[in-house]
């Protein structure tokens, strides 16, 4: 998967999805946010706590399709970490 996005906008939408994901469940799908990137359909963030689910379409350019489960705390640190040039 390879996507290009505006970090600030993506993080705001990711935090919304992450607020639905449970933090103490042993099933990974309920602890993480699923990201699906498709060249044709764009990027979709999904999360559930088995009672409530959310799907958020994110503005991003997809250059390679893919999907992954993202752990909210670790992913937020990656996005907001200062980048050295």
BELJOKA-V51886 format. One record per pair of residues at least 24 apart in sequence whose C-alpha atoms are under 10 Angstrom apart, sorted by the first residue. I is the first residue (numbers start at 1). J is the second residue. D is the distance in Angstrom with one decimal. If there is no record, write none. Layout:
I	J	D
I	J	D
This chain:
1	35	9.8
1	36	8.7
1	37	6.8
1	38	8.6
1	62	7.9
1	63	7.6
1	64	4.9
1	65	4.9
1	66	4.2
1	67	6.7
1	68	8.5
2	37	7.9
2	38	9.6
2	39	9.8
2	61	8.6
2	62	6.0
2	63	5.5
2	64	4.7
2	65	6.8
2	66	7.6
2	67	9.8
3	37	7.4
3	38	9.3
3	39	9.2
3	42	9.2
3	43	8.3
3	60	6.5
3	61	5.5
3	62	4.4
3	63	5.9
3	64	7.0
3	65	8.4
3	66	9.4
4	59	9.1
4	60	5.6
4	61	5.1
4	62	6.5
4	63	8.0
5	43	9.8
5	58	8.6
5	59	7.0
5	60	4.7
5	61	6.6
5	62	8.9
6	58	9.9
6	59	8.3
6	60	7.6
6	61	9.9
7	79	6.5
7	80	7.8
8	79	8.4
8	80	8.4
9	58	8.5
9	59	8.5
9	60	9.8
10	45	9.9
10	58	6.8
10	59	7.8
10	60	8.4
10	79	8.9
11	75	9.2
11	76	7.1
11	79	7.1
11	80	8.3
12	76	9.9
13	45	8.2
13	56	7.2
13	57	8.7
13	58	7.3
13	59	10.0
14	45	7.1
14	46	9.1
14	47	9.7
14	56	8.5
14	58	8.9
14	70	9.7
14	72	8.1
14	75	9.2
14	76	8.4
15	72	7.7
15	73	9.6
15	76	8.2
16	45	9.5
16	46	10.0
16	47	9.3
16	54	8.8
16	55	9.9
16	56	8.7
17	45	6.8
17	46	6.4
17	47	5.7
17	48	8.3
17	53	8.7
17	54	6.5
17	55	7.5
17	56	7.3
17	72	9.0
18	45	9.2
18	46	8.7
18	47	6.8
18	48	8.9
18	54	9.5
18	70	9.3
18	71	8.6
18	72	5.9
18	73	8.9
18	76	9.8
19	47	8.5
19	48	9.3
19	49	9.6
19	54	9.8
19	72	8.9
20	46	9.2
20	47	6.1
20	48	5.8
20	49	6.1
20	50	9.6
20	51	9.6
20	52	7.2
20	53	7.0
20	54	7.3
21	46	9.0
21	47	5.4
21	48	5.3
21	49	5.3
21	50	8.9
21	52	9.1
21	53	8.5
21	54	9.3
21	71	9.5
21	72	8.5
22	47	8.9
22	48	7.6
22	49	5.5
22	50	8.9
23	49	9.2
23	71	9.4
23	72	8.9
23	73	9.6
25	49	8.8
28	69	7.8
28	70	9.4
28	71	8.7
29	69	7.2
29	70	9.4
29	71	9.7
30	69	9.9
31	69	9.0
31	70	8.8
31	71	7.0
31	72	8.1
32	68	9.5
32	69	5.8
32	70	5.3
32	71	4.8
32	72	6.2
32	73	9.4
32	75	9.9
33	68	8.3
33	69	5.6
33	70	5.1
33	71	6.5
33	72	6.8
33	75	9.7
34	67	7.1
34	68	5.7
34	69	4.4
34	70	6.1
34	71	8.9
35	66	8.3
35	67	5.4
35	68	5.5
35	69	6.3
35	70	7.2
36	65	7.8
36	66	6.1
36	67	4.3
36	68	6.8
36	69	9.0
37	61	9.0
37	62	6.4
37	63	8.9
37	64	7.6
37	65	5.2
37	66	5.3
37	67	6.0
37	68	9.0
38	62	6.3
38	63	8.3
38	64	7.3
38	65	4.7
38	66	6.8
38	67	8.6
39	63	6.4
39	64	6.9
39	65	6.2
39	66	9.4
40	65	9.2
41	65	9.9
43	67	9.4
45	69	9.7
45	70	9.7
